[in-house]
Amino acid sequence: MTRCAECILHDVARSFGVSPGAIRATRRTGDVVPARFAAYRLLRMEAGLTTAQIGRIIGNRDHSTICSGIASAENLLRTDAEFVSRYAEAMG
């Protein structure tokens, strides 16, 4: 079953200790960026949204920004144990 975009955002925010609003904002602090990358990837993989749709949901970002963020999330999943743990928690 596919989770809704808002559900994914709330789960990511909770797992990473930030607010859904912070994920949507333009701030690039160290606590928000990993959460944003996780949200991009989960919205793509679990909700099946296009990069353009994800961009509209998360702060009206360009699809290339989303592509780059998904690639960053995939790199973090290979290299950062804390990110992996929080990402897995956000998956439910």
N, CA, C and O atoms as a CHARMM CRD file, in Angstrom:
* protein
*
  368
    1    1 MET  N      0.82900  -1.17600   0.00000 PROA 1      0.00000
    2    1 MET  CA     0.00000   0.00000   0.00000 PROA 1      0.00000
    3    1 MET  C      0.88600   1.25800   0.00000 PROA 1      0.00000
    4    1 MET  O      1.90300   1.30100   0.69300 PROA 1      0.00000
    5    2 THR  N      0.50900   2.24500  -0.75300 PROA 2      0.00000
    6    2 THR  CA     1.26400   3.48100  -0.87700 PROA 2      0.00000
    7    2 THR  C      0.85900   4.45700   0.22000 PROA 2      0.00000
    8    2 THR  O     -0.32800   4.70100   0.43800 PROA 2      0.00000
    9    3 ARG  N      1.84800   5.01200   0.90600 PROA 3      0.00000
   10    3 ARG  CA     1.56400   6.03300   1.91800 PROA 3      0.00000
   11    3 ARG  C      1.37600   7.38100   1.23900 PROA 3      0.00000
   12    3 ARG  O      1.94800   7.63600   0.17900 PROA 3      0.00000
   13    4 CYS  N      0.57600   8.23600   1.85000 PROA 4      0.00000
   14    4 CYS  CA     0.36400   9.57400   1.29500 PROA 4      0.00000
   15    4 CYS  C      1.60200  10.43600   1.54200 PROA 4      0.00000
   16    4 CYS  O      2.38900  10.17000   2.45100 PROA 4      0.00000
   17    5 ALA  N      1.75700  11.45900   0.72800 PROA 5      0.00000
   18    5 ALA  CA     2.91400  12.34300   0.81800 PROA 5      0.00000
   19    5 ALA  C      3.00400  13.00300   2.19000 PROA 5      0.00000
   20    5 ALA  O      4.09000  13.08600   2.76500 PROA 5      0.00000
   21    6 GLU  N      1.88600  13.46700   2.71700 PROA 6      0.00000
   22    6 GLU  CA     1.89900  14.12700   4.03200 PROA 6      0.00000
   23    6 GLU  C      2.30100  13.15500   5.13000 PROA 6      0.00000
   24    6 GLU  O      3.00200  13.53000   6.07000 PROA 6      0.00000
   25    7 CYS  N      1.85800  11.90800   5.01400 PROA 7      0.00000
   26    7 CYS  CA     2.23900  10.89400   5.99700 PROA 7      0.00000
   27    7 CYS  C      3.74400  10.67100   5.97700 PROA 7      0.00000
   28    7 CYS  O      4.38000  10.58200   7.02700 PROA 7      0.00000
   29    8 ILE  N      4.30500  10.58200   4.79000 PROA 8      0.00000
   30    8 ILE  CA     5.75000  10.39900   4.65100 PROA 8      0.00000
   31    8 ILE  C      6.48900  11.58600   5.25000 PROA 8      0.00000
   32    8 ILE  O      7.44700  11.40300   6.00100 PROA 8      0.00000
   33    9 LEU  N      6.06000  12.79500   4.92900 PROA 9      0.00000
   34    9 LEU  CA     6.72500  13.98900   5.47100 PROA 9      0.00000
   35    9 LEU  C      6.69000  14.00300   6.99300 PROA 9      0.00000
   36    9 LEU  O      7.69200  14.31800   7.63500 PROA 9      0.00000
   37   10 HSD  N      5.55400  13.66700   7.56800 PROA 10     0.00000
   38   10 HSD  CA     5.44300  13.66500   9.02600 PROA 10     0.00000
   39   10 HSD  C      6.31700  12.57500   9.64400 PROA 10     0.00000
   40   10 HSD  O      6.93700  12.80000  10.68400 PROA 10     0.00000
   41   11 ASP  N      6.37700  11.40300   9.02200 PROA 11     0.00000
   42   11 ASP  CA     7.21400  10.32200   9.53700 PROA 11     0.00000
   43   11 ASP  C      8.69400  10.68500   9.44500 PROA 11     0.00000
   44   11 ASP  O      9.45600  10.41400  10.37300 PROA 11     0.00000
   45   12 VAL  N      9.10300  11.29100   8.34400 PROA 12     0.00000
   46   12 VAL  CA    10.50200  11.71800   8.18600 PROA 12     0.00000
   47   12 VAL  C     10.82500  12.79000   9.22300 PROA 12     0.00000
   48   12 VAL  O     11.86100  12.72000   9.88500 PROA 12     0.00000
   49   13 ALA  N      9.95400  13.76800   9.36600 PROA 13     0.00000
   50   13 ALA  CA    10.18300  14.84500  10.33300 PROA 13     0.00000
   51   13 ALA  C     10.35600  14.28500  11.74300 PROA 13     0.00000
   52   13 ALA  O     11.26900  14.68100  12.46700 PROA 13     0.00000
   53   14 ARG  N      9.48300  13.37300  12.12300 PROA 14     0.00000
   54   14 ARG  CA     9.56700  12.76500  13.45300 PROA 14     0.00000
   55   14 ARG  C     10.87300  11.99800  13.61800 PROA 14     0.00000
   56   14 ARG  O     11.54100  12.13400  14.64300 PROA 14     0.00000
   57   15 SER  N     11.24200  11.20400  12.63700 PROA 15     0.00000
   58   15 SER  CA    12.44700  10.37700  12.71400 PROA 15     0.00000
   59   15 SER  C     13.72200  11.20700  12.78800 PROA 15     0.00000
   60   15 SER  O     14.68200  10.83200  13.46100 PROA 15     0.00000
   61   16 PHE  N     13.72300  12.33000  12.09500 PROA 16     0.00000
   62   16 PHE  CA    14.93000  13.16500  12.04300 PROA 16     0.00000
   63   16 PHE  C     14.90200  14.31700  13.04600 PROA 16     0.00000
   64   16 PHE  O     15.86500  15.07800  13.14300 PROA 16     0.00000
   65   17 GLY  N     13.80100  14.44900  13.79400 PROA 17     0.00000
   66   17 GLY  CA    13.73000  15.47000  14.82600 PROA 17     0.00000
   67   17 GLY  C     13.59600  16.89200  14.30900 PROA 17     0.00000
   68   17 GLY  O     14.10800  17.83500  14.91300 PROA 17     0.00000
   69   18 VAL  N     12.90700  17.03800  13.19400 PROA 18     0.00000
   70   18 VAL  CA    12.63500  18.36500  12.62300 PROA 18     0.00000
   71   18 VAL  C     11.13700  18.45400  12.33400 PROA 18     0.00000
   72   18 VAL  O     10.41200  17.47100  12.48800 PROA 18     0.00000
   73   19 SER  N     10.68500  19.61400  11.92100 PROA 19     0.00000
   74   19 SER  CA     9.26600  19.76100  11.58500 PROA 19     0.00000
   75   19 SER  C      9.05600  19.58100  10.08300 PROA 19     0.00000
   76   19 SER  O      9.98200  19.78600   9.29800 PROA 19     0.00000
   77   20 PRO  N      7.84900  19.20100   9.68200 PROA 20     0.00000
   78   20 PRO  CA     7.55700  19.14300   8.24700 PROA 20     0.00000
   79   20 PRO  C      7.79700  20.50300   7.57600 PROA 20     0.00000
   80   20 PRO  O      8.23300  20.56500   6.42600 PROA 20     0.00000
   81   21 GLY  N      7.51100  21.57600   8.29500 PROA 21     0.00000
   82   21 GLY  CA     7.75000  22.90700   7.75700 PROA 21     0.00000
   83   21 GLY  C      9.22300  23.16400   7.49100 PROA 21     0.00000
   84   21 GLY  O      9.57400  23.82300   6.51200 PROA 21     0.00000
   85   22 ALA  N     10.08800  22.64800   8.35700 PROA 22     0.00000
   86   22 ALA  CA    11.53100  22.81600   8.16300 PROA 22     0.00000
   87   22 ALA  C     11.99300  22.06300   6.91400 PROA 22     0.00000
   88   22 ALA  O     12.87000  22.53500   6.19200 PROA 22     0.00000
   89   23 ILE  N     11.40500  20.89600   6.66200 PROA 23     0.00000
   90   23 ILE  CA    11.75700  20.13700   5.46100 PROA 23     0.00000
   91   23 ILE  C     11.37200  20.92700   4.21800 PROA 23     0.00000
   92   23 ILE  O     12.09500  20.90900   3.22200 PROA 23     0.00000
   93   24 ARG  N     10.24700  21.61500   4.27100 PROA 24     0.00000
   94   24 ARG  CA     9.77800  22.40000   3.12400 PROA 24     0.00000
   95   24 ARG  C     10.50200  23.74400   2.97400 PROA 24     0.00000
   96   24 ARG  O     10.52200  24.31600   1.88400 PROA 24     0.00000
   97   25 ALA  N     11.08500  24.24100   4.04500 PROA 25     0.00000
   98   25 ALA  CA    11.72900  25.55900   4.03600 PROA 25     0.00000
   99   25 ALA  C     13.02200  25.53400   3.21300 PROA 25     0.00000
  100   25 ALA  O     13.45400  24.47900   2.74900 PROA 25     0.00000
  101   26 THR  N     13.62100  26.69600   3.04200 PROA 26     0.00000
  102   26 THR  CA    14.85100  26.79200   2.24500 PROA 26     0.00000
  103   26 THR  C     16.11400  26.68300   3.09200 PROA 26     0.00000
  104   26 THR  O     17.21800  26.65700   2.54900 PROA 26     0.00000
  105   27 ARG  N     15.97000  26.62100   4.39100 PROA 27     0.00000
  106   27 ARG  CA    17.12000  26.52600   5.29500 PROA 27     0.00000
  107   27 ARG  C     17.94700  25.27900   4.98000 PROA 27     0.00000
  108   27 ARG  O     17.39700  24.21700   4.68700 PROA 27     0.00000
  109   28 ARG  N     19.27500  25.41800   5.04200 PROA 28     0.00000
  110   28 ARG  CA    20.15700  24.29800   4.71300 PROA 28     0.00000
  111   28 ARG  C     21.02600  23.87400   5.88200 PROA 28     0.00000
  112   28 ARG  O     22.19800  23.54800   5.69200 PROA 28     0.00000
  113   29 THR  N     20.48500  23.87300   7.06100 PROA 29     0.00000
  114   29 THR  CA    21.26600  23.49300   8.23500 PROA 29     0.00000
  115   29 THR  C     21.45400  21.98400   8.28800 PROA 29     0.00000
  116   29 THR  O     20.72600  21.21800   7.65800 PROA 29     0.00000
  117   30 GLY  N     22.45200  21.58700   9.05800 PROA 30     0.00000
  118   30 GLY  CA    22.82800  20.18000   9.12400 PROA 30     0.00000
  119   30 GLY  C     21.76300  19.24900   9.63000 PROA 30     0.00000
  120   30 GLY  O     21.79500  18.05800   9.32300 PROA 30     0.00000
  121   31 ASP  N     20.80900  19.75600  10.40300 PROA 31     0.00000
  122   31 ASP  CA    19.75300  18.88700  10.90800 PROA 31     0.00000
  123   31 ASP  C     18.63100  18.69300   9.89100 PROA 31     0.00000
  124   31 ASP  O     17.92800  17.68200   9.91900 PROA 31     0.00000
  125   32 VAL  N     18.46900  19.65900   9.00100 PROA 32     0.00000
  126   32 VAL  CA    17.34700  19.61600   8.05800 PROA 32     0.00000
  127   32 VAL  C     17.70700  18.92300   6.74900 PROA 32     0.00000
  128   32 VAL  O     16.88200  18.20100   6.18800 PROA 32     0.00000
  129   33 VAL  N     18.90200  19.12600   6.26300 PROA 33     0.00000
  130   33 VAL  CA    19.27700  18.60800   4.94000 PROA 33     0.00000
  131   33 VAL  C     19.12700  17.08800   4.84500 PROA 33     0.00000
  132   33 VAL  O     18.51600  16.61400   3.88600 PROA 33     0.00000
  133   34 PRO  N     19.65100  16.30100   5.78700 PROA 34     0.00000
  134   34 PRO  CA    19.44900  14.85000   5.67400 PROA 34     0.00000
  135   34 PRO  C     17.97700  14.45300   5.68600 PROA 34     0.00000
  136   34 PRO  O     17.57500  13.53600   4.97000 PROA 34     0.00000
  137   35 ALA  N     17.17600  15.13400   6.49000 PROA 35     0.00000
  138   35 ALA  CA    15.73700  14.84400   6.52700 PROA 35     0.00000
  139   35 ALA  C     15.10600  15.13900   5.17400 PROA 35     0.00000
  140   35 ALA  O     14.27000  14.37500   4.69200 PROA 35     0.00000
  141   36 ARG  N     15.49800  16.22700   4.57800 PROA 36     0.00000
  142   36 ARG  CA    14.95800  16.60800   3.27000 PROA 36     0.00000
  143   36 ARG  C     15.33200  15.55400   2.22200 PROA 36     0.00000
  144   36 ARG  O     14.49400  15.14400   1.41800 PROA 36     0.00000
  145   37 PHE  N     16.59300  15.12100   2.23900 PROA 37     0.00000
  146   37 PHE  CA    17.02900  14.09300   1.28700 PROA 37     0.00000
  147   37 PHE  C     16.23400  12.80300   1.48200 PROA 37     0.00000
  148   37 PHE  O     15.82500  12.16500   0.51100 PROA 37     0.00000
  149   38 ALA  N     16.02100  12.42600   2.73800 PROA 38     0.00000
  150   38 ALA  CA    15.24000  11.21700   3.02700 PROA 38     0.00000
  151   38 ALA  C     13.81000  11.37400   2.50800 PROA 38     0.00000
  152   38 ALA  O     13.24600  10.44800   1.92500 PROA 38     0.00000
  153   39 ALA  N     13.23700  12.54900   2.72600 PROA 39     0.00000
  154   39 ALA  CA    11.87200  12.79100   2.25200 PROA 39     0.00000
  155   39 ALA  C     11.79900  12.68800   0.73500 PROA 39     0.00000
  156   39 ALA  O     10.87300  12.08000   0.19800 PROA 39     0.00000
  157   40 TYR  N     12.77000  13.27900   0.04100 PROA 40     0.00000
  158   40 TYR  CA    12.79000  13.19100  -1.42800 PROA 40     0.00000
  159   40 TYR  C     12.74700  11.73000  -1.86400 PROA 40     0.00000
  160   40 TYR  O     11.92800  11.34100  -2.69700 PROA 40     0.00000
  161   41 ARG  N     13.64700  10.92500  -1.28600 PROA 41     0.00000
  162   41 ARG  CA    13.75500   9.52400  -1.72300 PROA 41     0.00000
  163   41 ARG  C     12.50400   8.72100  -1.35900 PROA 41     0.00000
  164   41 ARG  O     12.01800   7.92500  -2.16300 PROA 41     0.00000
  165   42 LEU  N     11.99300   8.92900  -0.16400 PROA 42     0.00000
  166   42 LEU  CA    10.79300   8.18300   0.22800 PROA 42     0.00000
  167   42 LEU  C      9.57300   8.59400  -0.58600 PROA 42     0.00000
  168   42 LEU  O      8.74500   7.75200  -0.93400 PROA 42     0.00000
  169   43 LEU  N      9.46100   9.86300  -0.88500 PROA 43     0.00000
  170   43 LEU  CA     8.34100  10.30600  -1.72900 PROA 43     0.00000
  171   43 LEU  C      8.44300   9.69500  -3.12300 PROA 43     0.00000
  172   43 LEU  O      7.42700   9.38300  -3.74400 PROA 43     0.00000
  173   44 ARG  N      9.65200   9.52800  -3.60600 PROA 44     0.00000
  174   44 ARG  CA     9.85500   8.91800  -4.93000 PROA 44     0.00000
  175   44 ARG  C      9.57800   7.41900  -4.87900 PROA 44     0.00000
  176   44 ARG  O      8.84600   6.88600  -5.71300 PROA 44     0.00000
  177   45 MET  N     10.16900   6.74300  -3.89300 PROA 45     0.00000
  178   45 MET  CA    10.10700   5.27400  -3.84600 PROA 45     0.00000
  179   45 MET  C      8.78600   4.74200  -3.28700 PROA 45     0.00000
  180   45 MET  O      8.24600   3.76400  -3.80400 PROA 45     0.00000
  181   46 GLU  N      8.27200   5.37000  -2.25200 PROA 46     0.00000
  182   46 GLU  CA     7.06400   4.84500  -1.60600 PROA 46     0.00000
  183   46 GLU  C      5.77800   5.43100  -2.16600 PROA 46     0.00000
  184   46 GLU  O      4.78700   4.72100  -2.33700 PROA 46     0.00000
  185   47 ALA  N      5.79700   6.72200  -2.45000 PROA 47     0.00000
  186   47 ALA  CA     4.57900   7.34900  -2.96300 PROA 47     0.00000
  187   47 ALA  C      4.54100   7.31600  -4.48700 PROA 47     0.00000
  188   47 ALA  O      3.49300   7.55400  -5.08900 PROA 47     0.00000
  189   48 GLY  N      5.67800   7.02000  -5.11200 PROA 48     0.00000
  190   48 GLY  CA     5.72600   6.93900  -6.56300 PROA 48     0.00000
  191   48 GLY  C      5.57200   8.27400  -7.26900 PROA 48     0.00000
  192   48 GLY  O      5.15100   8.32400  -8.42500 PROA 48     0.00000
  193   49 LEU  N      5.91300   9.35800  -6.57600 PROA 49     0.00000
  194   49 LEU  CA     5.77000  10.68300  -7.17300 PROA 49     0.00000
  195   49 LEU  C      6.91800  10.98700  -8.13400 PROA 49     0.00000
  196   49 LEU  O      8.02500  10.47400  -7.97500 PROA 49     0.00000
  197   50 THR  N      6.64500  11.81400  -9.11500 PROA 50     0.00000
  198   50 THR  CA     7.70400  12.26100 -10.02000 PROA 50     0.00000
  199   50 THR  C      8.54700  13.30400  -9.29900 PROA 50     0.00000
  200   50 THR  O      8.13500  13.84300  -8.27200 PROA 50     0.00000
  201   51 THR  N      9.73100  13.58600  -9.84000 PROA 51     0.00000
  202   51 THR  CA    10.57700  14.60300  -9.22400 PROA 51     0.00000
  203   51 THR  C      9.91600  15.97600  -9.28200 PROA 51     0.00000
  204   51 THR  O     10.09400  16.78300  -8.37000 PROA 51     0.00000
  205   52 ALA  N      9.16700  16.24700 -10.32600 PROA 52     0.00000
  206   52 ALA  CA     8.44800  17.52600 -10.42000 PROA 52     0.00000
  207   52 ALA  C      7.36900  17.62200  -9.34000 PROA 52     0.00000
  208   52 ALA  O      7.19300  18.67900  -8.73400 PROA 52     0.00000
  209   53 GLN  N      6.65200  16.53200  -9.09800 PROA 53     0.00000
  210   53 GLN  CA     5.62400  16.52600  -8.05300 PROA 53     0.00000
  211   53 GLN  C      6.25100  16.71900  -6.67100 PROA 53     0.00000
  212   53 GLN  O      5.73600  17.47500  -5.84700 PROA 53     0.00000
  213   54 ILE  N      7.36100  16.03300  -6.42800 PROA 54     0.00000
  214   54 ILE  CA     8.05900  16.17200  -5.14500 PROA 54     0.00000
  215   54 ILE  C      8.51700  17.61700  -4.96700 PROA 54     0.00000
  216   54 ILE  O      8.38500  18.18900  -3.88400 PROA 54     0.00000
  217   55 GLY  N      9.05000  18.19800  -6.02800 PROA 55     0.00000
  218   55 GLY  CA     9.50000  19.58700  -5.97500 PROA 55     0.00000
  219   55 GLY  C      8.38300  20.53900  -5.59100 PROA 55     0.00000
  220   55 GLY  O      8.60200  21.47500  -4.82200 PROA 55     0.00000
  221   56 ARG  N      7.19400  20.31100  -6.11800 PROA 56     0.00000
  222   56 ARG  CA     6.05200  21.16400  -5.77700 PROA 56     0.00000
  223   56 ARG  C      5.64000  20.98300  -4.31400 PROA 56     0.00000
  224   56 ARG  O      5.29500  21.95300  -3.63900 PROA 56     0.00000
  225   57 ILE  N      5.67900  19.74700  -3.83200 PROA 57     0.00000
  226   57 ILE  CA     5.27400  19.45800  -2.45100 PROA 57     0.00000
  227   57 ILE  C      6.26900  20.04500  -1.45500 PROA 57     0.00000
  228   57 ILE  O      5.88100  20.57000  -0.41100 PROA 57     0.00000
  229   58 ILE  N      7.54500  19.95300  -1.78400 PROA 58     0.00000
  230   58 ILE  CA     8.57900  20.39900  -0.84700 PROA 58     0.00000
  231   58 ILE  C      9.15600  21.72400  -1.32200 PROA 58     0.00000
  232   58 ILE  O     10.22000  21.76400  -1.94000 PROA 58     0.00000
  233   59 GLY  N      8.46500  22.77700  -1.03600 PROA 59     0.00000
  234   59 GLY  CA     8.98400  24.11500  -1.21600 PROA 59     0.00000
  235   59 GLY  C      9.16600  24.59900  -2.63100 PROA 59     0.00000
  236   59 GLY  O      9.97100  25.49700  -2.87800 PROA 59     0.00000
  237   60 ASN  N      8.43300  24.02400  -3.57100 PROA 60     0.00000
  238   60 ASN  CA     8.48200  24.47400  -4.96500 PROA 60     0.00000
  239   60 ASN  C      9.89100  24.43200  -5.54000 PROA 60     0.00000
  240   60 ASN  O     10.35500  25.39900  -6.14400 PROA 60     0.00000
  241   61 ARG  N     10.56200  23.30800  -5.34900 PROA 61     0.00000
  242   61 ARG  CA    11.92500  23.13300  -5.82600 PROA 61     0.00000
  243   61 ARG  C     11.93800  22.56400  -7.24700 PROA 61     0.00000
  244   61 ARG  O     11.00000  21.89600  -7.68100 PROA 61     0.00000
  245   62 ASP  N     13.01700  22.84700  -7.94100 PROA 62     0.00000
  246   62 ASP  CA    13.23400  22.35800  -9.30400 PROA 62     0.00000
  247   62 ASP  C     13.45100  20.84300  -9.28300 PROA 62     0.00000
  248   62 ASP  O     13.99800  20.30500  -8.32000 PROA 62     0.00000
  249   63 HSD  N     13.02500  20.16600 -10.33700 PROA 63     0.00000
  250   63 HSD  CA    13.17000  18.70600 -10.37000 PROA 63     0.00000
  251   63 HSD  C     14.62100  18.27300 -10.31200 PROA 63     0.00000
  252   63 HSD  O     14.90700  17.19300  -9.79600 PROA 63     0.00000
  253   64 SER  N     15.55300  19.07300 -10.82300 PROA 64     0.00000
  254   64 SER  CA    16.97700  18.69800 -10.76400 PROA 64     0.00000
  255   64 SER  C     17.48800  18.73800  -9.32800 PROA 64     0.00000
  256   64 SER  O     18.37900  17.96700  -8.97100 PROA 64     0.00000
  257   65 THR  N     16.94200  19.61700  -8.50500 PROA 65     0.00000
  258   65 THR  CA    17.28600  19.65400  -7.08300 PROA 65     0.00000
  259   65 THR  C     16.84200  18.35600  -6.42000 PROA 65     0.00000
  260   65 THR  O     17.56000  17.80000  -5.58800 PROA 65     0.00000
  261   66 ILE  N     15.66700  17.88000  -6.78700 PROA 66     0.00000
  262   66 ILE  CA    15.14200  16.63500  -6.22200 PROA 66     0.00000
  263   66 ILE  C     16.00900  15.45600  -6.66200 PROA 66     0.00000
  264   66 ILE  O     16.33600  14.59100  -5.84900 PROA 66     0.00000
  265   67 CYS  N     16.38000  15.41500  -7.93200 PROA 67     0.00000
  266   67 CYS  CA    17.24600  14.33700  -8.43500 PROA 67     0.00000
  267   67 CYS  C     18.55900  14.29800  -7.67600 PROA 67     0.00000
  268   67 CYS  O     19.02200  13.22900  -7.27800 PROA 67     0.00000
  269   68 SER  N     19.15400  15.45700  -7.47500 PROA 68     0.00000
  270   68 SER  CA    20.41200  15.55400  -6.74500 PROA 68     0.00000
  271   68 SER  C     20.23800  15.09800  -5.29600 PROA 68     0.00000
  272   68 SER  O     21.08900  14.39100  -4.75700 PROA 68     0.00000
  273   69 GLY  N     19.14200  15.50300  -4.67400 PROA 69     0.00000
  274   69 GLY  CA    18.86600  15.10200  -3.29700 PROA 69     0.00000
  275   69 GLY  C     18.63500  13.61000  -3.14600 PROA 69     0.00000
  276   69 GLY  O     19.05400  13.01200  -2.15500 PROA 69     0.00000
  277   70 ILE  N     17.97400  13.00800  -4.11600 PROA 70     0.00000
  278   70 ILE  CA    17.76400  11.55100  -4.08800 PROA 70     0.00000
  279   70 ILE  C     19.10600  10.84300  -4.19600 PROA 70     0.00000
  280   70 ILE  O     19.35200   9.86700  -3.48700 PROA 70     0.00000
  281   71 ALA  N     19.97100  11.32300  -5.07500 PROA 71     0.00000
  282   71 ALA  CA    21.31400  10.73400  -5.20700 PROA 71     0.00000
  283   71 ALA  C     22.09800  10.88300  -3.90400 PROA 71     0.00000
  284   71 ALA  O     22.81800   9.97100  -3.49800 PROA 71     0.00000
  285   72 SER  N     21.95400  12.02600  -3.25800 PROA 72     0.00000
  286   72 SER  CA    22.63100  12.24400  -1.97100 PROA 72     0.00000
  287   72 SER  C     22.09300  11.28800  -0.91000 PROA 72     0.00000
  288   72 SER  O     22.86100  10.74700  -0.11500 PROA 72     0.00000
  289   73 ALA  N     20.78200  11.07800  -0.89500 PROA 73     0.00000
  290   73 ALA  CA    20.17900  10.13200   0.05700 PROA 73     0.00000
  291   73 ALA  C     20.71300   8.73000  -0.18200 PROA 73     0.00000
  292   73 ALA  O     21.01700   8.01200   0.77000 PROA 73     0.00000
  293   74 GLU  N     20.82900   8.33900  -1.42700 PROA 74     0.00000
  294   74 GLU  CA    21.33800   7.00000  -1.73400 PROA 74     0.00000
  295   74 GLU  C     22.79200   6.84900  -1.29900 PROA 74     0.00000
  296   74 GLU  O     23.19500   5.78000  -0.84000 PROA 74     0.00000
  297   75 ASN  N     23.57900   7.90900  -1.44200 PROA 75     0.00000
  298   75 ASN  CA    24.95900   7.88100  -0.96300 PROA 75     0.00000
  299   75 ASN  C     24.98500   7.75600   0.55900 PROA 75     0.00000
  300   75 ASN  O     25.75900   6.96800   1.10200 PROA 75     0.00000
  301   76 LEU  N     24.14900   8.52400   1.24600 PROA 76     0.00000
  302   76 LEU  CA    24.08900   8.44800   2.70700 PROA 76     0.00000
  303   76 LEU  C     23.63900   7.06600   3.17900 PROA 76     0.00000
  304   76 LEU  O     24.09400   6.58500   4.21600 PROA 76     0.00000
  305   77 LEU  N     22.75600   6.43500   2.43000 PROA 77     0.00000
  306   77 LEU  CA    22.32100   5.08300   2.79100 PROA 77     0.00000
  307   77 LEU  C     23.46800   4.07700   2.69500 PROA 77     0.00000
  308   77 LEU  O     23.44700   3.04200   3.36100 PROA 77     0.00000
  309   78 ARG  N     24.45600   4.37800   1.87600 PROA 78     0.00000
  310   78 ARG  CA    25.62800   3.49900   1.75000 PROA 78     0.00000
  311   78 ARG  C     26.71900   3.83700   2.76200 PROA 78     0.00000
  312   78 ARG  O     27.55600   2.98600   3.06200 PROA 78     0.00000
  313   79 THR  N     26.72800   5.05500   3.29300 PROA 79     0.00000
  314   79 THR  CA    27.90300   5.50200   4.04800 PROA 79     0.00000
  315   79 THR  C     27.63900   6.00000   5.46200 PROA 79     0.00000
  316   79 THR  O     28.59300   6.15900   6.22400 PROA 79     0.00000
  317   80 ASP  N     26.39900   6.25300   5.84700 PROA 80     0.00000
  318   80 ASP  CA    26.11200   6.90400   7.12700 PROA 80     0.00000
  319   80 ASP  C     25.12600   6.06600   7.93600 PROA 80     0.00000
  320   80 ASP  O     23.93400   6.02200   7.63200 PROA 80     0.00000
  321   81 ALA  N     25.63900   5.40400   8.96500 PROA 81     0.00000
  322   81 ALA  CA    24.81000   4.50200   9.77200 PROA 81     0.00000
  323   81 ALA  C     23.66500   5.23600  10.47000 PROA 81     0.00000
  324   81 ALA  O     22.56400   4.69400  10.57500 PROA 81     0.00000
  325   82 GLU  N     23.90400   6.45300  10.94800 PROA 82     0.00000
  326   82 GLU  CA    22.83600   7.19700  11.61800 PROA 82     0.00000
  327   82 GLU  C     21.71600   7.53300  10.63000 PROA 82     0.00000
  328   82 GLU  O     20.53500   7.42000  10.95800 PROA 82     0.00000
  329   83 PHE  N     22.09700   7.94700   9.41900 PROA 83     0.00000
  330   83 PHE  CA    21.09400   8.23600   8.40000 PROA 83     0.00000
  331   83 PHE  C     20.28100   6.98400   8.09600 PROA 83     0.00000
  332   83 PHE  O     19.05600   7.04700   7.98900 PROA 83     0.00000
  333   84 VAL  N     20.95600   5.85500   7.95900 PROA 84     0.00000
  334   84 VAL  CA    20.27100   4.59000   7.67400 PROA 84     0.00000
  335   84 VAL  C     19.24600   4.28100   8.76100 PROA 84     0.00000
  336   84 VAL  O     18.12200   3.87700   8.46300 PROA 84     0.00000
  337   85 SER  N     19.63200   4.47100  10.01300 PROA 85     0.00000
  338   85 SER  CA    18.73500   4.18700  11.13100 PROA 85     0.00000
  339   85 SER  C     17.50400   5.09600  11.11500 PROA 85     0.00000
  340   85 SER  O     16.37800   4.62900  11.28300 PROA 85     0.00000
  341   86 ARG  N     17.72500   6.38400  10.91600 PROA 86     0.00000
  342   86 ARG  CA    16.60100   7.33500  10.89300 PROA 86     0.00000
  343   86 ARG  C     15.70500   7.09800   9.67300 PROA 86     0.00000
  344   86 ARG  O     14.48100   7.19500   9.76300 PROA 86     0.00000
  345   87 TYR  N     16.32000   6.79100   8.54800 PROA 87     0.00000
  346   87 TYR  CA    15.57700   6.51700   7.32100 PROA 87     0.00000
  347   87 TYR  C     14.68100   5.28800   7.52400 PROA 87     0.00000
  348   87 TYR  O     13.50700   5.29500   7.15400 PROA 87     0.00000
  349   88 ALA  N     15.25100   4.24500   8.11100 PROA 88     0.00000
  350   88 ALA  CA    14.48300   3.02400   8.37300 PROA 88     0.00000
  351   88 ALA  C     13.32000   3.30300   9.31400 PROA 88     0.00000
  352   88 ALA  O     12.23200   2.75500   9.13700 PROA 88     0.00000
  353   89 GLU  N     13.54300   4.15200  10.31300 PROA 89     0.00000
  354   89 GLU  CA    12.46400   4.52900  11.23600 PROA 89     0.00000
  355   89 GLU  C     11.35100   5.27300  10.48800 PROA 89     0.00000
  356   89 GLU  O     10.16700   5.05000  10.74000 PROA 89     0.00000
  357   90 ALA  N     11.74100   6.14700   9.57700 PROA 90     0.00000
  358   90 ALA  CA    10.76000   6.91400   8.79700 PROA 90     0.00000
  359   90 ALA  C      9.94500   6.02000   7.86900 PROA 90     0.00000
  360   90 ALA  O      8.80300   6.33900   7.53900 PROA 90     0.00000
  361   91 MET  N     10.52800   4.90900   7.45400 PROA 91     0.00000
  362   91 MET  CA     9.81900   3.96800   6.58100 PROA 91     0.00000
  363   91 MET  C      8.69000   3.25300   7.32600 PROA 91     0.00000
  364   91 MET  O      7.75400   2.73900   6.71300 PROA 91     0.00000
  365   92 GLY  N      8.79500   3.23100   8.63600 PROA 92     0.00000
  366   92 GLY  CA     7.72800   2.61300   9.41600 PROA 92     0.00000
  367   92 GLY  C      8.00100   1.24500   9.76100 PROA 92     0.00000
  368   92 GLY  O      7.18600   0.59900  10.41900 PROA 92     0.00000
